[in-house]
């Protein structure tokens, strides 16, 4: 049993720990060098994480583990960068005393921790809104990078925020929820303050919204609990329940008529928006947690048990790639040069968690 103060059901539910009937469940953390504290970056100090390479001293040809985060850092939850030369990874750790967040910035051959305000909890997502960079996390936390320093901003909620996206510095959306019993949360930032936003009619069994992405201010999409996807068009929100109650965890797109959402628990779920309707499928593979599309419309998907997949444009049938870790992968992001970074960790087990960063050179 976990300590009563952790309320970990809200963390584990969206990440694929139970059956697709909506029941929650738990699994033990996979055993890896990171889990045992013997890999790079597992020392108890606050130093950088070493980027590893193959035996030749060069990056490998495919997916490679480039950094392992020890228990002093925790789970890697999100990755984002405007380019391959400026990449950040957000995450954190939980314990009976609470949680702590981190932000890593890749600098040459290391991942350097960036200073954060005092008492920042675990961070779940980092993303851009116009020229601004924002991160959100537990306890309603929201941070903005201002003049090179992360600054906390007050939000009107103390529930977990799972995702953030904005069309500009004065038009942001953040989504969240406890994933257990409360209503989902939708917030908006107008350039000055965050406020609660009204939701369309949703199933009473939907208790969280997990990620938000948009093409522009008038075309914004949300993935949520109980198989829900939401679309904003013409200034209003429309909700759709897909053909399964399994949660949709993440989404990304290449345009207003090209969006891919992924999720699932025991079984992976994929849905595509083509500008007119959602098409969805259930796969035999374990649940998915992250997605990113390149300029060709090809999507990279990541999920449980180190799963990495390539999804061709317009398809609902992904091709599996050789796994290089058995840890859960939570997010993936790519760049114009074809390189991609995926992050995750031992989130399906009880904390303390460890993290992992993978890279594909393109």
Buried (B, 14 or more C-beta within 10 A) or exposed (E): EBEEEBBBBBBBBBBBBBEBEBEBEEBEBBEBBBBEBEBBBBEEEEEBBBBBEEEEEEBBEEBBBBBBBBBBBBBBBBBBBEEBEEBBBBBBBBBEEBBBBBBBBBEEEBBEBBEBEEEBBBBBBBBBBEEBBBBBBBBBBBBBBEEEEBEBBEBEBEBBBBBBBBBEBBBBBBBBBBBEEEBBBBBBBEEEEBEEEEBBEBBEEBBBBBBBBBBEBEBBBBBBBBBBBBBBEEEEBEBBBBEBBBBBBBBBBBEBEBBBBBBBBBBBBBBBBEEEEBBBBBBEBBBBBBBBBBEEBBBBBBBBBBBBBBBEBEBBEBEEBEBBBBBBBBBBBBBEEEBBBBBBBBBBBBBBBBBBBBBBBE
